[in-house]
Amino acid sequence: MKTFETTLDNSQRTKCEVWTRAMGYCRPVSNFNKGKKSEFYERKYFTEEKAISSMQALSCDCCEAQVA
């Protein structure tokens, strides 16, 4: 399999606009005010694998039946 590397000048690049769901509808992050942008970049994303491993590490009696 061949791989290709391409180097672009800044003049050839296109700005990528990031959208997210906020307050029940989707809108671009570039339109957020300073406070909302800060909240967006501080978000922590949920992953099911991490949640399950965290629950198993606790090994409490209340969660064992649900995790197994």
C-alpha positions, 0 to 999 in steps of 0.5 A: 500500500502506498502512502502519500504525504502532501504539504500545503501552503497556508494559502491553499488551506481551508478553515475547518468549522467545528459545530456542536450541539448547544442549548438544543440545537447545532451551531458553530463554535466560532459563533460562541461568546468567550465564556461558552467557548471556554466551556466547550474546550474544557469539556470531558467526553464520556467513553463507555469503556472507561466508565465500566472499568471505573465501576469495576475498580470500585468493586462495590456490591451495589454495582456488581450485578449491573456491570457483569 
